[in-house]
């Protein structure tokens, strides 16, 4: 019998040489420029604003440590940002390990360098990895740093992370602190620009988080949009309570008193919180650690949920309620408006972008501090305590009732529509893995029904352009048959009555023609969901299909292009030069063969879907845009067109 070949005897003849010289070692700040996503999450607008956050956080650390009382943030034209503080100033004396370099140069050019590792310089801080300033420097076209210490000023300039000359003594000064001025590198951030509104919200949140600091905001008037001020001094003596009251406004709350407080716990850290329950307001829980926002929550949020739930259950047992066990943390937080801030030593985050806190001690700290004070808060006013307990208990009972009602078969929902044949439902029960396509008209609906997977894909044709809910009266919305059909098909309710558990499909997909009319219909539907079902968007259920506009064929090669730019790209990349490519333009989804629609737009794994999301930092800007473009005032639309006409000058529909 022949011996089987040993797979490890020899390498394939075609293999490339792989030796020590192929091992590349990146030194200094080069890893940051080569892989910025590892340090700031990418190169988009969010990542760009992360640079601003890193520099602002350094100034805030000086304030929290008690050495700075004022911070100034200036946004200049061409994406130049300046952050000043009146703290101690970055050390400028020679570093003991790098004697030919100042401490300033080491901090700005060396990863994992800083004064926040040992805890001797800062009790609490947001920058813990020693990469913030150096990463910003590496990803800036240029950075200028001025340090004022001991009545002497010193300056140093860097370009793409490298020093330009040595530290300069600029003479006597009558101030102290650090000034960082930088311009993000357009080679890294090709299409991203600073948003004045986003920076202003960031700055304002920092002022709320530490009531002892005054932040002066300035912005070039040419960059101001909407309600963002060109100049403002921000200081909030009430801290998080001021923030909560600003968010809730005059909205009705379950109890007249907010639950708030700030406690330092024997050197373990500090906790500040402000909470109320407002049924008519979109609930939120915003959390921070050492002034760093943690949008994905973490251990401190879990501690808050546990503390509130246990204290409220204890109140229920005191009043001999037999239904106390029904209350869960989700019920308690379902209509809560809350903001939480903790200050702890050496917190642990998930990743450099610090979006989630993972320190176990933070949960114990928050739980112990908040539980005790919530017990007292409930005991001080039994009427408020009873009112809150009954409110949360109603939510718990409603949750259980909806769980039972959800067992109703899908066919019953179809009967409720009273539109035989209009909704082509899927056969799978339950939300997981199912999706509904919202299409324009019966023609497109017919193609989509033939192209769909009947087990998991439903199709609901809508007639023409639906009502613009942003400019229509409430009565018109209730009377509109198309929107009524849509709401009934989804089954989750609207506004304050929206229930995510009742949504009958995991994905809601807007599928309109790839032309101007299709974009208009998609905009109307997006406006409807934004105004009437914002939580459907927040939960990630809403998507946009990306159907092609062109079919390109030559010989046996067939490709589809989404738009003009995609067509031009494919003509160059998918076909040989001078090939006589047949180009056909789809007039609409109804003109596509079901097989084409399935392969290009509806089949998972082949199609492209765009999930609709609204970043927390963009909520105000989004609301402003919806009001300007879709609201009742045509003069705002006219103004928007005038401001942005230059960007549409080359866009011609052919």
N, C-alpha and C positions, 0 to 999 in steps of 0.2 A: 504494500500500500504506500502510495506517495505521501511524503511528509507535507503537512499544510505549511504554507509560507509563514514565517514569523513577521508579524506586522511591524515589529520594532527593529528588524535587521537592517533596513536601509530606508532612507527618505526617498520620496518620489523624485524622479529625474528632473521634473519641472519646478521643484521647490526653489525659492529664492534663498540666498545666503542670509543668515541671521547671526550677527556677531556683536561683540561688545561695542563696536563703533555705531551700531544702530540704537543704542540706549542713549536717549537724550535727557540731559539734566537741565531743568529750567531753574535759573537763579534769580535772586532779587525779587522784583515784582513782575517778572515775565509771566509766571503762571496765572496771575490775575488778568493780564491783557489777553492771554491765549484762551483762557477758560473763565470769562467773567461770570457765567451762569453759576459756577460753583460757589461764588462769593456773594452775589447780589441777586441771583435767581434768573438772570437773563440780560437782555439789552433793550427791553421795551420801555414804555413810559413808566411803568411801575418800578422797574429796576433803576431808572434814572432818578426817580424821586427817593429811592433808597439811599442814594449818595447824599442828598440833602439831609435825610434823617440821621445818617451817621454823624455828620458834622454838628447838627443841632443837638443830638444826644450827648456829644462830648461837652457842649456848653451847659446842657441841663445837668450833667453829672457834677459840674462845678457848683451849680446853684443848689442842688440837693445836698451836697456836702457842706454847704454853708459858706462858700467862698465867693459866690457871685450872686448879685441881686438883680442884674439887668442883662438882657440878651437882645441884640438887634439883628434882624434878618432883612436883607435888602435883595430884591430881585431886579436885576438890570436887564436892558435889552440884550439880545443874542445869547440868552441862557447863561448869564453870569450871575452867580450867587455869592453873597457875602454874609458871613455869620460872625458877630462880635459878642464877646462877653467881658465882664469886668471881674473875672476870677483871678487866680494866681498867675496865670500865664504858663505855657508849656516850658519846662526847663530848657535852658540854652547852654548850660555848662557842658564841658566835655564828658562824654559817657565813659565810665570806668572800663568797659569792655572794648569800646572802639574809641581810643583816646584821640584819634585824629578827626573824630566826628562829634558834633554837638548832639545832645539828647534829642533836640528837635529834629535833626536830620535822621537820626536812628528811628524815631517814631514814624516819620513820614515815608521812609524808604525800606523799612524792614517789617515783614510780617511777624505777628505775634510778639510785638513789643509795646509796652505801655506801663502805666502805673496802677493797673486794676487787677493784677493777678494775686498779689499777696494780701490785699485787704488793708494795708497800712496807710495808704493814701486816700482811699475812698471806702467808706463803710458799705455803701451800696452804689451800684453803677449799672448802666445799660451795656457798656462796652466791656466784654469779658474775654474776647478771643484775641485782642490786640491786633486786629486787622482793619478796623474801621477807617481810620485816617489814612493808612497806607493804601488801602483799596481805593478810596476816593482819589488819592494822588495818582495811583497807577492808571485810573480810568479817566483822568482829566487831561485835556490838551495842555493846560497849564494850571498851576496853583501857586498862589502867593500867600505866605504866612507872615504875619507880624506879631511879635511877642513883646509885651511891655512889662518889664519886671524891674523892681528896685530903681524906678524913675529913669530907666534906660530903655530905648526901643531897639529892636533887632528885626531884620527882615531876611527872608530867604525865598527864592523862586525855584519852582520845579516845572519840568516839561515832560509829560508822559511818564511821570514817576521818577525822573532822574533830576538831581540837583543841578541848577545852573549857577555855578559859582558857590562860594562859601557864605556862611552866615554874616550879614552886614550889620554893623553898629550904626544906627541912624541918629544917635545923639540923645540928649535929654528929652524926656516926655513927662507930662503931668497926668498920667493915666496908668492903668494896669489892665492886664487881661490878654486875650488872644483874638486875633482877627484872621479868619480864613476866607480867602476869595478864590474862586475856581471856576473854570469853564469846562464842562464835560467834553470828552473827546468825540468829535463827529465821526471819527473812524470806527468807534465802538457803538455809539448811539446814533445810527444813521438817520432815523426818521423820528426820533423822540425829542420832545421839547418840554421844558418846565411849564407846568400849569400854575398860574397865579392862584386860582381857586383851590387847587389841591394843596399847595404850599401853605396858604392861609389857614386852611382847616387843620393842617398838621401843627402849625405854630399855635393856633388857638387851643388845641387839645392839650399841648404841653403846659400852657398857662393855667388851664383848669387843674391839671394833675399836680402841680406844685404851687400852692397859693402864695409862697414867699417870693416868687420871681415875677419880674415885670418884663414883658417881651414887647419890643417895639417893631412893628411890621411896616415895611415900606416896599412899594412896587412901582415901577415905571407906569404912569397912567395909560400909556399905549397898550400895556399888557392886560389891563383890567377888563373883565367881562362880568356881566350880571351884577350880583350883589357884593362881589369881592371889593373891599375898600382899597384905595391906593395907599392909605396910611392909617395906622391905628395903634394905640397903646393898649395892651392886653394885660390885665391883672384881675384875678378873681379871688377875693378874700374868702368866699364861701366854698371854694374848691369844687368838688364833685357835685355838691348840692346845687351850685349855680349852674353847672352843666345840665343836670337832670331837669331842673326847672325850665331851662332854655329849650330843651328838647320836647318836653311835655306841653309847655305853654299853658293855655287856659283849658286844656282837655280835662274832661271829668275823670276823677280817680275813685277807686273803691273806698279808700280811707282819706280823710282830709290831711292827715300827717304823712310825710315821707319817712321812711326808715333810713337813717343815715348816721354816720359817725366816723371817727378816725382814732385809732388806738395804736400805740407803740407797745410792743410786748417784750419787755425785759431783755432787750438786746437781740431778740430773735428776728425782729423786723417790725414793719408798720403796715397796717391795713386801713384803707379808707374805702367807704362804700356809700352809695345813695340809691335807694330803690323805691319805686311806687308801682301801683297796679292800675293801668288805664285801659279799659276795655275798648275804647274807640280809637286807640293809637296802635300802630304797628309795633309789636313787642321787640325789644332788643336787649342784649347783654354785651356791653363793651368792657373789655378787661385790659389791664396794663400791668407790667412788671418793671419796676424801676424806670417808669415813664415810657417804656417800650410797648407799643400796642401788640396785643396777642389775639389776632382775629380768629385763630383756630382754637382759642380757649386754652385748656390745660388744667393742671392740678389745682390752681387757685380758684377757678370757676367751679370745679367739682366740690371743693370745700364749701363754697358759698351755697350751692344747691343742697348739699347735705345738711348744713347748719339750719337753713331756713325750713327745710322739710321736717326735720326732727323737732324743731321748736314748735311749728304749727301743729304737728301731730300730738305733741305733748299738751298743747292747749285743747285740742279736740278731746283728749282723754280726760282733762280736768272738767270739761263741761258735759262729760258722759255721753259723747256722741258715739253711736254704734258703727258709724261709717268712717271713722278716722283712718282705718287701714286702707281705704280706697285711694287716699291722697298719695300721689307720686311726685317726685321732683319735676317731671314734665308738666304735670297739672299746675304746680305752683308757679312755674316760670312761663307758662303758656301766654299769659297776658301781662308779664312783668316788664317794666322799663328799668333797667339797672345798669350801673357803671361801677366797676371794681378796680381798685389800684392797690398793689402791694409793693413794698420795698423790702428786699431781702438780700443777704450777702450771698455771693457766688451762686446765682440762679443757673439752672440748667435749661437750655432751650433746645428745640429740635431744629438744628441747622443754623447757619450764620444769619439767615433772614429773621430768626427769632419769632416765628409766627405762633408757636405753641410752647407753653411752659411745661416742663416735665419734672420740676423739683418736688419730691414727695413731701418735704417739710412745709412747702407752701400750702398744701391741702390741710395739714394739721393746724397750721397757724391760723388760716382763715376760718376753719371750722370752729376752733375753740373760741376765737375772739367774737365772731358773728353770732354764734349760738347763744352765748351768754347774754349779749346785748339784745338779741331779738326776743329772748324770753322776757326780759325786763320791758321791752317795748310793748309786747302783747299784754303783759300784766298791768301796765300803767293805765291802759284804757280798754277795759273789757268790751265796750261797744264796738270799737274799731276792730278788735281781735275777732269778735263773733262775725262781723261783717266780712272780713277777709276770709275767715275759715269757710263760711257758707258760700262765698264766691268761688273759692277753689274747689270746694266739694261739688258745686254745680258743674264745674268743668270736668271733674273726674267722672261724675255720673253721665254727663253728655258723651265723654269718650267711650265709656262702656256701652252706652246705648248705640252709638254709631258703629261700634265693633259688631254688635249683633245685627244691625241693619245691613251691614256690608255683605252678609251672607246671601242677600237677594241676588237672584240670577241676572245675568246681563240682559237677557231677553226682556225682562220687565222694564229696564231702562229704555230699551228700544221702543217698547209699546208706548211709554210715556211721551216719546217724541211726536207720536201721531203723524209721522211722515213715512209711510210705508215705502221702502226702497231708497229713501234718501241717504240714511246712514247705513253704510255697509259695514256691520260690526265684525270683529274678529271672534273666533270661537273659543279662544283660551280665556279662562276665568282668572281673576286676580290681576293686579297691576303689573307685576314683574314681567319684563320682557315684551310688553305690548306697546303699541304706538298708534296714534291716530293722525292721519294726514288731512289737513284742511286745504282744500283745493278750490279753484275758481271755476264755477259753472259745471253744468252737466257733462259737457264734452270732455273736459279734463278729468272730471270725476269718473267717466266711463273708462277712459284709458287707465286711470289709477286703479280702479276696481279689478281690471283684468290683470294688471301688473303686480298686484299686492300678494303677500303671503297671507292667505285667509286665516291661518291659525293665530297670527300675532299682529296683523296690520288691519286697521279700520280706516275707512275713507268717508269724509263728510264734505260733500260739495256745498259751496256757498254761492249765492247768486250775486255776481258783480261786486261792486265796492261797498263794503259794509259801512254802517254809521260811524262817523268820527265822534267817539265818545268824549273827546277832550273839549269839543265845542257844542255838544248837544245837551239839551235839557234832560233832567233825570227822567221825566215822563216819556220822552222819546226813546230812551234806552229800554224802558220796560215794555214799550209797544213794538220794538223792532223784532220781527220774526226770526231773521237770520241769527242774531245774537242770542235770542231765546233758545233756538235750536242748539246752538253751540254750547251754551251753559248746561242745558239738559243732557247733551251727549257726554260732556265731561263729568257731570255728576258731583262736582266738588263745591258748588256754591260760589258766591262772589263777595268781595269786600270783607267785612268783619265775620261773615258767615262761611268764609272759605275754610274747607277742611281737607288737608292734604291726604289724609287716610281715605277719603271718599273719592279721590281722583281715580278714574277708571282705567287710565293708561299711564304707563311709565314715561313715555315721551309724547309731547304734543308738537307736531311738525307742521310748520307753515310751508306749503309747497305752491308757489305761484310762478307765473311765466317769468323767464329771464329777460324781461324788458322793462321799460319805464312804467307801464301800467301795472305789471306784476309787482314792481318795487313799491308802487303806491298802495296797492292792496295789502302787501306785507306790512307797510308802515301803519296802516289803519288797524290791522290785527295786533301788531306790537303795541300800539297805543291802547287798545282795548285791554290786553293782558296787563300792561303796566299800570293802568288806572283801576281796573276791576279785580285782577288776580295777581297782585305783586308777589305774593308768597309762592305762586306757581313758578315765577321766574327765579326767586331766591332759592328754591329747592332744586333748581337745575332741570326742570321738566321741559322748558320751551326751547325749540330748535328751529332753524331755518334750513330747508332743503336747498341744494345748489344744482338746479337742473342746467343742462348745457343750452347755449344759444345757437351753436353751430355744429354741423356734422362735416368733417373733412375726410375725404376718401381718395385713394389712388391705388390702383391695383388691388391687392388684398389687404391694404392697410386702412383701417377706419379708426379715427380718433374724434373726440368731442371736446369742444372749447366752450368755456363758461361765458366769455365776453370777448371784446375786441382785442384786448391785450393778450389774452390766452390764445386766441386764434393766430395772432402774429407770431407768438412764441412757438406754437406747434408747427406752423408752416415752415419754420426754420429748422426745428429740431426733429420732427417726426418724418420728414420727407426729404428725398434727395434734391439738391439744387436744380432749378428749372423744371421740376416735375409739374405736370398739369394736374393740379389737385382740384377735385370737384368740391366746391364749398356750397353747402345748403344751409339756409337759416330757418330755424323752427319758428313758426308764427306763434306757437303756444304749446302748452303741454298736451292739449287735445289733438294737435297735429302729429304728435309722436306716436309711433307704434308702441303698443304695450310692452313688447320685448325691449325696445330701446329705453323706455321710461324705467323699466325694472332695472336694467343693467347700469344705467347712468345715475339714477336718482333715488331709487327705493330699496335696492338690495343691500343689506348690511354687508360690510366688507368691501364693497365696490364703490359705494356712494361716498359723498362728502356731506357732513352735517355741521352746521355752525350752532353751537349752544349759546343762547342769549344769557348774558350775565351783566350785572351792574355792580361794579366794585364799590365797596363802602365809601371810598374817598371820592367817587364820582356821582354819588346820589344827588347832591345839590345841582351839579352841572346837568345831569340827565333831566331833572325836573324842569330846569330852566329851558332846556332845548325842547322838551315836549310842549311846554306852554307857549314858546315862541313859534314853533312850527305847526302845531296842531290845535292851539287854543282859539279863543273867540276873537282875538284882536288881529285883524289882517295887517295892520301897520307893523306889527312885530315880525311877521313873515317877510314883508317888504324890506324891512331893515336888515334882516338876516341875509336876504338875497343880495342886497347892495354890498354887505360886508364880505360875502363869499363868492361873488360873481366871478372873480378872477380865477378861482379854482375850477369853475365849470366851463370856462371859455372854450376849452378844447374838447369838451364832451359832446359829441354829436351822435344822435340815434339814427342809424342807417338800416 
